[in-house]
Amino acid sequence: MKTLTFSNHGFFEKFLMHANRGKHELKFTDQALTMTTRALANGFQAVTLFTSDDGSAEVLEKLYDADIKYVALRSVGHDHINLVKAKALGIKVANVPAYSPYSIAEHAVALLMAVNRKIVPGQKLMAENDFRLNRLIGFDLHGKTVGIVGTGKVGAAFANIMHGFGCRVLGYDIIRNTELIRETKMVYTSFEQVCRSADIISVHCPLNEVTKYLFNKDSFSVMKEGVLLINTARGGIVNTQDLIDALDSGMVGGAGLDVYEFEKPIFFCDHTTSQIKDQLFERLRRHPNVLLTGHQAFLTNEALASIAGTTIDNLDAWENSGTSQNELA
């Protein structure tokens, strides 16, 4: 199947080529799919998309006009594509329903440890030959209450790590993971109770109409003073302006973020010779109590190999039978 991979970003190609083993005619572009670049898909049967691509109704219509029949998402999340429109057009869409949950869970732990133990400020002071410690005080994780919003595979992996640290684990999800309860003694409770009780809150749920701005001024207002917020899920789950206000007031003590709600025109691109005009983003990344990474939590060899393997499996299934078990639309 002749397939174009948008948003290659230089790191997907070797994994996709290895998984493909010559079965499909794969072409690559570092450019994201947009209304401007959609013409690149002319002459292809399928495209593979990443979270930085635009899968809006308008763009899907142009893909349909270009006779694209299949869209393989290289992600679990699918908030960047209009599934209703894809189904109406008869374009089949499949995702990667799961890959290494440890990649994201471990990155969340790295953010938590770095924020709590002031690793980045400490390095800045060291570079200035200032070895005073009075601004670098953190706290023991052992014995603290960790709230986990979303206890799927990634949330479960994070819960097990926190349990290993000796933390009390609270969970909020529409589905209760009974195995996780046995493994970590997790206590499922309401979202409000997670906010009220947790010393640390880590976000591992999808972005949808229910979770959009789940974390806002109201939820921040009931949290323990000095709570740490970790988000490796989707930026739109957190209202950034409300988070900055909560950080400024001291209600939120620190945030470790791998995502940002308006990240699409910023992340995965080289801006070294251009100016970023998003003032909210500038305030966020310059905040002294924020550690922000550029949507890299998934970026491990194991996760990339798994994503590539499932992406090729979806193309195989479509070519062989016209249907993939991972179809969303």
Backbone bond lengths (Angstrom), bond angles and torsions (degrees), N, CA, C in turn:
res aa  C-N    CA-C-N  psi(-1)  N-CA   C-N-CA  omega(-1)  CA-C   N-CA-C  phi
1 M - - - 1.467 - - 1.530 109.09 -
2 K 1.314 116.27 130.83 1.451 120.48 179.74 1.523 109.23 -78.73
3 T 1.337 116.10 117.22 1.456 121.39 -169.31 1.517 111.14 -132.66
4 L 1.328 115.82 134.67 1.464 121.25 176.32 1.523 109.44 -107.02
5 T 1.319 115.67 128.73 1.461 121.78 176.76 1.522 109.25 -99.03
6 F 1.330 115.58 110.83 1.463 121.00 173.44 1.529 109.39 -81.10
7 S 1.334 116.08 159.91 1.472 122.33 176.55 1.522 111.52 51.31
8 N 1.322 115.17 49.66 1.461 120.18 179.51 1.526 111.17 -62.68
9 H 1.335 116.85 -39.50 1.461 123.74 175.59 1.529 114.28 58.73
10 G 1.319 117.73 12.36 1.455 120.62 172.86 1.516 115.68 82.82
11 F 1.340 118.32 -12.97 1.459 118.08 -177.62 1.525 113.02 -113.23
12 F 1.327 118.77 -13.57 1.466 120.20 -179.27 1.527 112.31 -81.93
13 E 1.334 116.46 -31.27 1.460 119.98 -167.05 1.522 113.85 -57.28
14 K 1.324 117.40 -50.15 1.465 118.56 -175.08 1.528 111.84 -65.00
15 F 1.340 116.80 -32.79 1.461 119.58 178.85 1.525 110.98 -71.85
16 L 1.331 117.20 -40.84 1.462 120.57 178.30 1.528 111.13 -67.50
17 M 1.312 117.12 -40.86 1.459 120.17 179.41 1.525 111.20 -64.62
18 H 1.324 116.26 -39.28 1.473 120.08 178.17 1.526 110.80 -65.38
19 A 1.338 116.81 -43.10 1.462 120.06 -179.44 1.531 111.40 -70.88
20 N 1.310 116.97 -30.92 1.463 121.56 -176.06 1.527 113.01 -70.93
21 R 1.315 116.47 -40.36 1.467 122.61 179.40 1.530 112.09 52.41
22 G 1.327 115.48 38.67 1.454 120.24 174.02 1.512 116.29 79.74
23 K 1.324 117.54 6.78 1.473 119.66 -174.92 1.526 112.74 -75.12
24 H 1.322 117.18 -38.27 1.460 121.61 -176.86 1.523 109.55 -118.97
25 E 1.321 115.69 154.23 1.464 120.97 177.20 1.526 107.85 -86.25
26 L 1.315 115.77 97.84 1.450 121.58 -175.45 1.521 111.38 -97.83
27 K 1.319 116.00 132.24 1.454 123.08 173.26 1.527 108.03 -122.67
28 F 1.319 116.89 154.09 1.457 120.70 -172.96 1.527 111.31 -132.14
29 T 1.332 114.70 144.53 1.460 121.34 170.35 1.517 108.49 -140.49
30 D 1.318 115.77 139.29 1.465 119.75 176.06 1.522 111.82 -75.24
31 Q 1.315 117.40 -14.44 1.457 120.86 -177.93 1.528 111.20 -71.99
32 A 1.318 115.75 143.82 1.464 120.98 174.80 1.518 109.29 -78.36
33 L 1.319 115.66 153.49 1.466 120.61 174.83 1.522 109.24 -73.49
34 T 1.328 115.82 123.16 1.464 122.69 176.19 1.530 107.34 -143.69
35 M 1.313 116.28 178.56 1.460 119.83 174.58 1.523 110.97 -62.77
36 T 1.322 116.42 -27.01 1.462 120.57 -179.67 1.517 112.03 -77.93
37 T 1.349 116.83 -37.05 1.461 120.62 -174.53 1.519 113.75 -98.61
38 R 1.313 119.22 -3.04 1.466 121.44 -173.08 1.520 111.83 -60.35
39 A 1.346 118.60 -24.25 1.464 120.72 179.84 1.523 111.94 -64.65
40 L 1.332 118.37 -19.01 1.460 121.20 177.31 1.520 111.67 -61.87
41 A 1.336 116.71 -21.58 1.464 121.16 -177.66 1.525 112.78 -81.26
42 N 1.329 117.83 -6.01 1.462 120.10 179.56 1.529 110.63 -59.93
43 G 1.324 115.78 131.98 1.458 120.08 178.33 1.513 114.32 91.94
44 F 1.339 117.31 -1.46 1.460 121.46 178.73 1.531 110.42 -105.65
45 Q 1.319 116.47 156.83 1.462 121.61 175.40 1.533 111.66 -93.46
46 A 1.324 115.09 -29.21 1.468 119.97 -175.34 1.522 109.89 -141.76
47 V 1.327 115.18 157.80 1.460 121.89 171.74 1.520 108.08 -131.46
48 T 1.324 116.12 152.22 1.465 120.06 170.46 1.516 107.50 -114.99
49 L 1.322 115.70 137.20 1.459 121.72 -172.90 1.517 111.10 -123.51
50 F 1.331 115.04 151.91 1.455 122.86 174.47 1.522 108.56 -114.44
51 T 1.301 116.96 178.45 1.468 121.03 -175.50 1.515 112.93 -66.13
52 S 1.318 117.47 -18.99 1.462 121.03 179.43 1.527 112.54 -82.84
53 D 1.325 117.96 -3.32 1.451 121.62 -177.88 1.523 112.05 -89.99
54 D 1.322 115.75 155.66 1.464 123.10 -178.74 1.526 109.51 -98.64
55 G 1.309 115.32 107.11 1.458 120.87 177.89 1.519 111.67 -106.89
56 S 1.320 116.19 36.31 1.465 121.18 -178.92 1.527 110.47 -69.59
57 A 1.317 116.02 167.10 1.464 121.46 -179.26 1.516 111.42 -57.50
58 E 1.342 116.21 -41.43 1.456 120.36 -177.79 1.529 111.49 -63.71
59 V 1.318 116.51 -42.56 1.462 120.52 -179.94 1.524 110.16 -69.87
60 L 1.319 117.36 -39.53 1.469 120.24 178.83 1.523 111.41 -61.80
61 E 1.304 117.10 -36.56 1.462 120.09 176.78 1.531 110.72 -60.60
62 K 1.322 116.81 -39.46 1.458 120.85 178.77 1.531 110.97 -69.53
63 L 1.335 117.06 -36.18 1.460 119.82 175.68 1.521 110.90 -65.38
64 Y 1.324 115.57 -39.02 1.465 120.18 177.19 1.528 110.33 -62.44
65 D 1.322 116.58 -42.65 1.464 120.96 177.94 1.525 111.26 -62.44
66 A 1.342 116.05 -29.33 1.467 121.38 178.37 1.528 111.92 -84.91
67 D 1.331 116.28 5.50 1.469 123.56 178.20 1.528 113.48 68.55
68 I 1.349 116.27 29.86 1.464 120.21 171.75 1.531 108.47 -75.45
69 K 1.306 115.61 127.25 1.466 120.72 -177.34 1.522 113.18 -105.98
70 Y 1.335 116.05 -21.71 1.462 119.60 -173.80 1.527 110.69 -136.61
71 V 1.346 114.93 140.47 1.462 121.86 174.92 1.523 107.85 -127.14
72 A 1.322 116.63 115.68 1.463 122.17 178.06 1.523 108.62 -102.01
73 L 1.315 116.56 115.66 1.463 121.24 178.67 1.516 109.56 -84.35
74 R 1.315 116.76 133.10 1.461 121.33 177.22 1.527 109.95 -94.25
75 S 1.299 116.00 47.84 1.464 121.72 -176.96 1.521 108.89 -160.66
76 V 1.325 115.07 162.62 1.467 120.68 171.21 1.522 108.97 -78.45
77 G 1.333 116.14 -48.33 1.460 121.57 -179.21 1.513 111.92 -66.50
78 H 1.318 115.44 147.93 1.462 120.12 -178.63 1.523 111.68 -137.12
79 D 1.340 116.26 25.46 1.462 119.73 179.21 1.528 112.18 -72.01
80 H 1.331 117.76 -10.16 1.468 120.99 -179.36 1.527 112.63 -91.38
81 I 1.329 117.67 4.90 1.463 120.01 178.93 1.523 109.79 -132.79
82 N 1.320 115.82 140.37 1.463 122.24 -179.68 1.523 108.52 -85.70
83 L 1.319 116.07 96.73 1.460 120.83 -175.58 1.524 112.11 -68.65
84 V 1.313 116.79 -33.48 1.469 120.35 178.97 1.525 110.08 -62.34
85 K 1.323 116.19 -44.57 1.461 120.58 179.77 1.523 110.78 -67.67
86 A 1.322 116.86 -40.96 1.462 120.37 179.29 1.522 110.71 -59.47
87 K 1.322 116.21 -44.45 1.466 120.24 179.73 1.519 110.85 -63.78
88 A 1.334 116.84 -41.87 1.466 120.86 179.72 1.528 111.23 -62.51
89 L 1.331 116.36 -33.50 1.458 120.98 -179.61 1.528 112.68 -84.33
90 G 1.321 116.14 -11.41 1.457 119.78 -177.62 1.515 113.65 80.50
91 I 1.348 116.46 17.51 1.466 121.12 175.67 1.524 108.25 -87.30
92 K 1.316 117.09 124.07 1.462 120.37 179.78 1.526 110.04 -84.00
93 V 1.326 115.07 135.08 1.466 122.00 -178.45 1.520 108.59 -124.84
94 A 1.308 116.51 130.66 1.465 121.30 175.26 1.525 108.83 -130.72
95 N 1.318 115.37 150.23 1.467 119.90 178.47 1.522 110.47 -115.62
96 V 1.309 115.23 -175.42 1.460 122.39 170.87 1.526 105.11 -102.23
97 P 1.329 118.37 98.58 1.463 119.56 -171.05 1.523 114.30 -65.21
98 A 1.316 116.76 -21.49 1.470 119.56 179.27 1.516 109.79 -161.35
99 Y 1.320 115.76 143.47 1.459 121.97 168.22 1.510 106.27 -146.09
100 S 1.300 118.36 -174.05 1.460 121.01 -174.03 1.527 112.62 -45.71
101 P 1.332 118.29 105.37 1.464 119.47 177.95 1.522 112.01 -70.41
102 Y 1.325 115.66 -19.06 1.466 119.74 -177.96 1.517 111.14 -69.56
103 S 1.333 117.71 -30.81 1.463 120.07 -179.51 1.521 110.68 -57.47
104 I 1.311 116.48 -48.52 1.469 120.52 -177.72 1.523 111.05 -76.55
105 A 1.323 116.70 -42.39 1.465 119.66 -179.63 1.523 111.23 -61.31
106 E 1.324 117.12 -42.28 1.464 120.53 -179.50 1.525 111.35 -68.60
107 H 1.335 116.93 -34.45 1.469 119.40 176.28 1.524 110.10 -66.41
108 A 1.328 116.27 -38.27 1.465 119.96 177.02 1.525 110.43 -61.18
109 V 1.328 116.40 -40.26 1.468 120.52 177.40 1.528 110.19 -65.44
110 A 1.343 116.17 -40.43 1.472 119.79 178.84 1.527 110.68 -61.19
111 L 1.331 117.05 -43.91 1.460 120.86 177.44 1.530 110.62 -61.83
112 L 1.326 116.06 -45.63 1.462 120.54 179.77 1.520 111.38 -58.63
113 M 1.315 117.48 -48.94 1.461 120.94 -177.67 1.522 111.07 -64.70
114 A 1.324 116.27 -40.77 1.469 119.96 -178.21 1.521 111.50 -67.33
115 V 1.343 116.24 -41.74 1.466 119.59 179.17 1.521 110.64 -67.92
116 N 1.320 116.53 -46.71 1.461 120.38 -177.17 1.524 112.41 -63.82
117 R 1.322 116.74 -43.58 1.464 120.17 -175.34 1.523 113.22 -95.06
118 K 1.343 115.83 12.13 1.477 122.09 171.83 1.536 111.92 54.79
119 I 1.324 116.28 44.13 1.464 120.74 -176.23 1.535 112.00 -64.21
120 V 1.329 116.38 -46.08 1.471 118.99 -177.91 1.531 111.62 -67.27
121 P 1.348 119.16 -49.34 1.474 118.01 175.98 1.519 112.37 -59.13
122 G 1.325 116.48 -35.51 1.458 120.24 178.98 1.523 112.18 -63.29
123 Q 1.341 116.23 -39.86 1.460 120.08 178.24 1.527 111.73 -67.43
124 K 1.328 116.19 -36.85 1.463 120.05 177.82 1.523 110.87 -64.70
125 L 1.335 116.56 -42.43 1.458 120.11 177.94 1.522 111.08 -64.79
126 M 1.336 115.92 -38.94 1.456 119.66 -179.84 1.529 110.66 -64.16
127 A 1.335 116.64 -39.16 1.469 120.49 178.87 1.521 111.64 -64.64
128 E 1.347 115.73 -23.29 1.465 120.99 179.39 1.528 111.94 -94.81
129 N 1.339 117.00 6.18 1.472 123.33 -177.06 1.523 112.04 63.58
130 D 1.331 116.12 26.67 1.472 121.35 176.97 1.525 107.56 -104.48
131 F 1.320 117.02 104.57 1.451 121.89 -174.22 1.532 112.75 -103.86
132 R 1.325 116.41 18.28 1.455 119.65 175.31 1.530 109.51 -72.07
133 L 1.332 116.31 147.23 1.464 121.18 -171.51 1.524 114.36 -108.78
134 N 1.325 117.50 -2.44 1.464 119.36 -169.45 1.526 113.61 -64.94
135 R 1.353 118.83 -17.80 1.467 120.87 179.86 1.531 112.47 -101.94
136 L 1.312 117.07 11.51 1.465 120.22 -171.99 1.528 113.05 -120.64
137 I 1.297 117.52 23.98 1.459 120.71 -176.37 1.532 110.31 -79.75
138 G 1.324 116.72 128.57 1.458 123.10 174.21 1.516 110.09 -115.48
139 F 1.329 116.60 -154.48 1.472 120.16 177.74 1.527 109.95 -142.83
140 D 1.336 116.16 157.76 1.458 121.32 175.11 1.529 109.42 -67.04
141 L 1.312 117.11 136.73 1.461 120.10 171.36 1.521 111.22 -75.50
142 H 1.317 116.23 -32.67 1.465 120.70 -179.22 1.530 110.30 -55.64
143 G 1.312 116.00 127.13 1.457 121.19 177.57 1.523 114.40 87.88
144 K 1.343 117.92 -6.97 1.463 120.66 -179.59 1.532 110.61 -83.25
145 T 1.321 115.66 159.88 1.468 122.22 178.70 1.522 109.10 -97.57
146 V 1.318 115.26 123.68 1.461 122.07 -179.69 1.525 108.97 -112.00
147 G 1.314 116.54 123.06 1.454 121.59 176.78 1.514 110.01 -98.40
148 I 1.321 117.09 130.52 1.462 122.22 -177.88 1.524 108.67 -118.64
149 V 1.313 116.03 117.05 1.467 121.81 -178.84 1.522 107.48 -99.38
150 G 1.328 115.31 104.10 1.457 122.02 -173.99 1.505 109.89 101.20
151 T 1.351 116.79 105.24 1.469 120.36 -174.46 1.526 111.08 -114.86
152 G 1.330 115.83 40.47 1.458 120.23 171.01 1.511 109.77 -73.35
153 K 1.325 117.95 -153.60 1.459 120.74 -173.53 1.530 112.41 -63.50
154 V 1.340 116.81 -41.34 1.467 118.95 179.69 1.524 110.42 -71.13
155 G 1.332 116.22 -46.59 1.459 119.76 178.40 1.515 112.07 -59.55
156 A 1.337 116.40 -37.41 1.464 120.85 178.82 1.523 110.88 -67.11
157 A 1.340 116.91 -40.98 1.460 119.77 177.96 1.525 110.67 -63.01
158 F 1.335 116.21 -41.22 1.465 120.53 178.16 1.530 110.14 -65.11
159 A 1.321 117.15 -40.51 1.469 121.30 179.78 1.522 111.20 -61.09
160 N 1.322 116.86 -42.21 1.460 120.04 179.80 1.526 111.36 -64.37
161 I 1.332 117.01 -38.44 1.462 119.51 178.06 1.526 110.31 -65.79
162 M 1.327 116.72 -44.08 1.459 120.45 179.53 1.529 111.60 -64.77
163 H 1.319 116.06 -37.32 1.469 119.91 175.37 1.523 109.86 -61.12
164 G 1.335 116.32 -39.45 1.460 120.58 177.54 1.517 112.93 -63.58
165 F 1.335 117.02 -28.18 1.462 121.78 176.14 1.532 111.71 -76.51
166 G 1.328 116.53 -9.61 1.455 119.23 -178.18 1.517 113.34 89.41
167 C 1.317 116.35 24.48 1.470 120.51 -179.76 1.520 111.20 -89.58
168 R 1.318 115.61 154.79 1.461 122.50 168.48 1.522 106.56 -85.52
169 V 1.330 117.55 130.04 1.460 121.08 -171.50 1.528 110.85 -113.91
170 L 1.329 115.17 124.18 1.462 122.51 173.49 1.529 108.88 -107.94
171 G 1.324 117.07 145.06 1.450 120.24 -179.73 1.512 112.20 -129.14
172 Y 1.326 115.06 146.50 1.463 121.04 172.98 1.521 108.25 -132.37
173 D 1.329 115.69 120.24 1.462 121.33 179.45 1.526 107.56 -164.44
174 I 1.328 116.14 156.04 1.474 119.36 177.74 1.529 110.73 -75.54
175 I 1.337 116.98 -18.66 1.463 121.93 177.21 1.523 108.40 -119.53
176 R 1.320 116.39 129.04 1.457 120.69 179.87 1.523 110.61 -90.62
177 N 1.310 116.20 130.55 1.451 123.17 -179.40 1.531 108.19 -93.05
178 T 1.342 115.93 98.88 1.469 120.01 -175.44 1.525 112.11 -65.54
179 E 1.327 116.89 -34.25 1.462 119.71 177.50 1.522 110.72 -64.67
180 L 1.332 116.03 -38.84 1.455 120.56 178.93 1.523 111.04 -66.28
181 I 1.316 117.17 -34.95 1.465 121.05 176.40 1.523 109.93 -61.23
182 R 1.335 115.82 -43.02 1.469 119.92 179.75 1.526 110.95 -67.41
183 E 1.329 116.85 -40.62 1.467 120.56 -174.29 1.525 112.66 -73.95
184 T 1.325 116.90 -37.76 1.460 120.06 -170.50 1.536 113.57 -119.98
185 K 1.327 116.56 -2.81 1.464 121.56 -174.25 1.533 111.12 59.40
186 M 1.337 114.99 30.70 1.466 120.26 178.43 1.518 110.57 -58.62
187 V 1.317 115.20 141.01 1.464 121.81 175.43 1.522 107.54 -110.55
188 Y 1.316 116.34 116.98 1.467 120.12 176.66 1.524 109.57 -80.81
189 T 1.303 115.35 138.39 1.454 120.16 -177.88 1.523 109.17 -151.63
190 S 1.312 117.78 -173.26 1.459 121.78 -179.42 1.521 110.91 -78.06
191 F 1.322 115.88 162.16 1.463 120.06 176.66 1.521 110.35 -61.92
192 E 1.317 116.75 -41.24 1.463 120.14 -179.86 1.522 111.16 -61.89
193 Q 1.343 116.16 -39.86 1.454 118.93 -179.21 1.526 111.54 -69.31
194 V 1.338 116.72 -35.10 1.466 119.85 173.79 1.520 109.94 -58.88
195 C 1.342 115.43 -46.10 1.468 119.94 -179.64 1.520 111.82 -62.31
196 R 1.316 116.63 -40.37 1.468 120.92 -176.91 1.523 112.91 -73.58
197 S 1.334 117.69 -31.51 1.464 120.77 -168.40 1.519 115.44 -102.28
198 A 1.340 117.43 -24.25 1.463 119.99 -169.09 1.527 112.73 -82.25
199 D 1.328 114.95 141.07 1.462 121.49 170.30 1.526 110.47 -83.58
200 I 1.326 114.71 -25.99 1.468 123.30 -179.76 1.519 107.11 -137.33
201 I 1.325 116.94 135.70 1.470 120.92 176.06 1.517 107.73 -125.37
202 S 1.344 116.00 128.29 1.460 121.35 179.02 1.520 109.24 -120.33
203 V 1.327 116.06 133.19 1.465 122.67 -172.78 1.525 110.05 -100.95
204 H 1.349 115.88 124.65 1.467 121.45 -178.75 1.528 111.55 -140.45
205 C 1.323 117.20 31.11 1.466 120.96 -178.73 1.529 109.64 -106.70
206 P 1.335 117.66 161.99 1.466 119.94 177.11 1.522 111.38 -75.21
207 L 1.318 115.99 162.80 1.463 121.33 173.43 1.516 108.94 -93.50
208 N 1.322 116.11 122.46 1.461 121.90 176.42 1.518 108.22 -150.64
209 E 1.333 116.23 -171.04 1.464 119.34 -176.54 1.525 112.54 -65.45
210 V 1.318 117.35 -22.61 1.465 121.18 179.63 1.527 111.33 -84.06
211 T 1.324 117.04 -38.59 1.466 120.35 -174.60 1.524 113.83 -93.16
212 K 1.326 117.96 -6.33 1.464 120.76 176.80 1.523 109.77 -56.30
213 Y 1.331 117.01 123.47 1.462 123.27 -178.42 1.532 112.43 53.50
214 L 1.334 116.01 35.98 1.465 120.31 174.78 1.527 110.14 -56.78
215 F 1.337 115.02 -36.39 1.462 120.39 176.00 1.523 108.21 -99.02
216 N 1.325 115.03 111.96 1.465 121.83 -176.33 1.521 108.77 -143.99
217 K 1.321 116.94 -172.52 1.464 120.22 -175.70 1.523 112.49 -59.20
218 D 1.334 117.03 -32.21 1.462 119.38 179.71 1.529 111.30 -69.82
219 S 1.329 117.09 -45.81 1.463 119.07 179.53 1.519 111.48 -69.55
220 F 1.334 117.34 -36.87 1.472 119.47 177.06 1.529 111.20 -63.93
221 S 1.315 117.08 -33.08 1.467 121.13 -174.93 1.529 113.18 -67.15
222 V 1.334 117.90 -22.07 1.477 119.62 -178.34 1.521 111.97 -101.53
223 M 1.325 117.80 0.72 1.460 120.60 -178.21 1.523 111.42 -76.50
224 K 1.325 114.58 158.94 1.451 120.55 172.71 1.523 109.43 -61.24
225 E 1.301 116.33 138.03 1.460 119.13 178.19 1.523 110.04 -62.65
226 G 1.329 116.32 129.74 1.450 120.91 179.77 1.518 114.97 89.47
227 V 1.340 117.95 7.43 1.459 121.96 179.71 1.526 110.27 -57.80
228 L 1.322 117.05 147.32 1.458 122.29 174.35 1.526 108.90 -101.70
229 L 1.332 116.86 133.00 1.460 122.22 179.78 1.520 109.17 -112.65
230 I 1.341 116.15 128.39 1.457 122.44 178.10 1.524 107.73 -119.52
231 N 1.326 116.87 128.83 1.467 120.21 179.12 1.531 110.17 -133.14
232 T 1.328 115.26 109.90 1.461 121.55 174.59 1.524 110.28 -118.16
233 A 1.337 116.94 19.74 1.465 121.66 -176.33 1.523 111.13 -98.70
234 R 1.322 117.50 -89.29 1.461 122.82 177.85 1.520 108.80 -139.81
235 G 1.337 116.32 142.11 1.460 121.05 -175.05 1.506 113.55 -63.82
236 G 1.339 117.26 -34.91 1.454 121.13 -176.27 1.507 115.17 -69.87
237 I 1.320 117.80 -6.74 1.463 120.65 176.16 1.525 110.25 -73.26
238 V 1.320 116.07 -21.69 1.464 121.87 -178.99 1.523 109.72 -115.46
239 N 1.326 116.77 129.52 1.462 121.43 172.82 1.531 107.17 -76.58
240 T 1.328 115.93 108.97 1.461 120.48 -171.83 1.524 112.68 -62.45
241 Q 1.328 116.91 -43.25 1.463 119.30 179.96 1.526 110.73 -61.32
242 D 1.334 116.57 -42.40 1.466 120.10 178.64 1.522 111.06 -65.36
243 L 1.329 117.24 -36.29 1.469 120.54 177.46 1.522 110.64 -64.60
244 I 1.332 117.24 -45.34 1.464 120.23 179.17 1.522 110.53 -60.41
245 D 1.337 117.04 -42.00 1.463 120.40 177.64 1.528 111.04 -61.34
246 A 1.330 116.73 -41.04 1.466 120.96 -179.96 1.519 111.04 -68.78
247 L 1.322 117.43 -34.42 1.462 121.31 175.66 1.524 110.59 -67.82
248 D 1.330 116.18 -42.61 1.464 120.40 -179.50 1.523 111.95 -63.95
249 S 1.334 116.08 -35.28 1.467 120.28 -178.59 1.522 112.43 -80.05
250 G 1.338 116.53 -15.84 1.458 120.50 -177.09 1.508 113.42 90.20
251 M 1.333 117.86 -2.70 1.457 119.90 177.12 1.530 109.94 -61.19
252 V 1.340 116.41 -45.42 1.459 121.09 172.01 1.520 107.54 -99.23
253 G 1.318 115.92 123.56 1.456 120.19 -175.13 1.518 113.88 -78.49
254 G 1.327 116.44 -26.46 1.456 119.94 -179.38 1.504 110.17 -174.91
255 A 1.324 116.30 160.06 1.463 121.35 -179.77 1.518 109.79 -139.76
256 G 1.329 115.26 135.24 1.451 122.69 172.86 1.522 107.58 -114.42
257 L 1.316 116.94 113.36 1.466 121.45 -170.54 1.522 110.97 -125.53
258 D 1.313 115.78 132.16 1.464 120.55 173.15 1.521 110.79 -107.08
259 V 1.330 116.46 -0.68 1.463 122.21 -176.88 1.525 109.64 -139.01
260 Y 1.336 114.62 158.77 1.461 121.27 -178.91 1.520 107.48 -145.30
261 E 1.322 116.88 138.36 1.470 119.00 -169.86 1.521 114.09 -63.03
262 F 1.323 118.75 -24.96 1.465 121.19 178.67 1.527 110.59 -115.65
263 E 1.323 116.22 38.78 1.465 121.80 -172.11 1.525 114.16 -75.89
264 K 1.320 118.67 -21.65 1.462 120.71 -167.91 1.534 114.15 -52.84
265 P 1.342 120.65 -46.33 1.467 118.39 179.69 1.533 114.10 -79.99
266 I 1.326 116.77 -1.65 1.466 120.25 -174.66 1.521 112.08 -109.62
267 F 1.313 117.30 -56.11 1.464 121.29 -173.54 1.527 111.37 -69.87
268 F 1.329 115.26 154.65 1.462 125.69 178.27 1.530 113.43 70.75
269 C 1.329 117.34 9.50 1.467 120.95 -178.32 1.529 110.27 -124.49
270 D 1.321 116.18 157.33 1.455 122.51 177.14 1.529 108.98 -93.57
271 H 1.333 116.39 112.02 1.466 121.65 179.87 1.529 111.55 -110.31
272 T 1.327 116.54 21.40 1.465 118.75 -175.12 1.526 112.63 -65.71
273 T 1.308 117.77 -23.75 1.467 119.90 179.78 1.532 112.44 -111.23
274 S 1.319 116.10 13.04 1.466 120.09 178.95 1.520 109.33 -135.37
275 Q 1.301 115.92 166.79 1.454 121.03 -177.31 1.525 110.06 -104.25
276 I 1.321 116.12 132.93 1.459 121.15 174.48 1.521 107.84 -83.00
277 K 1.311 116.25 123.24 1.460 121.05 -173.11 1.521 113.52 -98.54
278 D 1.314 116.89 5.53 1.465 121.50 179.89 1.537 108.73 -84.08
279 Q 1.302 116.81 101.65 1.465 121.27 -176.55 1.526 112.35 -69.09
280 L 1.334 116.55 -31.60 1.464 119.56 177.87 1.522 110.09 -64.89
281 F 1.316 115.61 -42.30 1.463 120.59 177.17 1.521 111.02 -62.11
282 E 1.334 116.67 -42.26 1.456 120.12 179.91 1.523 111.16 -62.62
283 R 1.328 116.57 -41.48 1.469 119.94 177.64 1.522 110.86 -63.24
284 L 1.321 115.88 -40.10 1.461 120.22 -177.70 1.517 111.18 -65.93
285 R 1.332 117.09 -51.78 1.463 118.66 -174.07 1.525 112.89 -73.41
286 R 1.326 117.91 -18.23 1.459 120.31 177.58 1.526 112.94 -93.92
287 H 1.324 116.49 -2.93 1.470 118.72 -179.65 1.527 109.40 -66.45
288 P 1.320 118.20 132.25 1.468 120.29 -175.04 1.524 114.09 -63.60
289 N 1.331 117.42 -19.45 1.463 119.86 -177.65 1.528 112.87 -107.40
290 V 1.333 116.10 20.79 1.465 121.03 -179.75 1.520 109.92 -121.76
291 L 1.330 115.20 134.40 1.461 121.59 169.69 1.527 106.28 -115.81
292 L 1.321 116.28 117.27 1.459 121.90 -175.33 1.519 109.77 -118.59
293 T 1.341 116.24 125.77 1.464 121.48 172.83 1.524 108.38 -113.72
294 G 1.331 116.24 161.23 1.460 121.00 -167.85 1.511 115.49 -93.80
295 H 1.332 117.30 58.20 1.467 123.25 178.77 1.532 110.00 56.63
296 Q 1.316 115.78 53.83 1.456 121.69 -176.65 1.523 112.94 -115.19
297 A 1.329 118.01 6.95 1.459 119.95 -174.96 1.526 112.40 -59.77
298 F 1.330 117.43 -32.60 1.464 121.69 -177.97 1.523 112.55 -78.95
299 L 1.314 118.20 -6.42 1.460 122.65 -164.08 1.533 112.20 -83.84
300 T 1.325 115.60 73.35 1.467 121.78 171.36 1.527 108.09 -127.60
301 N 1.311 116.37 158.66 1.467 120.61 178.56 1.522 111.17 -56.99
302 E 1.333 115.59 -42.46 1.459 119.59 -177.02 1.524 111.86 -65.46
303 A 1.335 116.36 -43.71 1.463 120.14 -179.20 1.523 110.93 -67.05
304 L 1.327 117.67 -43.91 1.459 120.71 -179.14 1.520 111.54 -64.39
305 A 1.324 117.30 -38.16 1.471 120.64 177.47 1.524 110.64 -65.19
306 S 1.311 116.60 -39.82 1.467 120.57 179.20 1.516 111.71 -67.85
307 I 1.339 116.83 -43.03 1.470 121.26 178.03 1.525 110.03 -60.61
308 A 1.328 116.47 -45.95 1.460 120.71 -179.57 1.522 111.09 -63.19
309 G 1.329 116.59 -43.11 1.460 120.27 -179.11 1.512 112.79 -61.14
310 T 1.329 116.62 -44.67 1.462 119.87 179.95 1.522 111.24 -69.72
311 T 1.335 117.31 -36.67 1.465 120.58 177.15 1.524 110.76 -59.65
312 I 1.322 116.94 -45.50 1.469 120.50 178.43 1.526 110.38 -67.86
313 D 1.326 118.13 -37.24 1.468 120.53 176.28 1.522 111.19 -58.87
314 N 1.342 116.43 -39.92 1.465 119.94 178.68 1.522 110.82 -63.99
315 L 1.336 117.10 -42.69 1.460 120.50 177.46 1.527 110.80 -64.33
316 D 1.339 116.78 -41.08 1.471 120.86 177.13 1.523 110.78 -57.66
317 A 1.336 115.46 -48.21 1.461 120.23 -176.58 1.525 111.38 -62.70
318 W 1.319 116.08 -42.47 1.467 119.11 179.14 1.526 111.43 -64.61
319 E 1.320 116.11 -41.41 1.465 118.93 -178.87 1.523 111.70 -68.55
320 N 1.331 117.18 -36.01 1.462 121.26 -175.53 1.519 113.96 -83.73
321 S 1.354 116.02 -36.84 1.470 118.26 -174.57 1.520 114.32 -133.21
322 G 1.343 116.86 -8.80 1.455 120.10 -177.84 1.508 114.51 81.54
323 T 1.342 116.38 1.45 1.472 120.82 -177.70 1.519 110.11 -140.52
324 S 1.341 116.01 138.85 1.457 121.03 174.59 1.526 109.64 -118.16
325 Q 1.317 116.87 144.22 1.464 121.04 179.61 1.527 111.78 -68.66
326 N 1.334 116.81 -13.26 1.468 120.06 -178.48 1.535 113.18 -99.45
327 E 1.323 115.98 15.09 1.464 118.99 -176.76 1.524 112.94 -67.07
328 L 1.319 115.30 138.04 1.459 123.36 174.76 1.523 110.35 -103.41
329 A 1.319 116.74 -26.53 1.473 122.19 179.35 1.525 108.72 -151.32
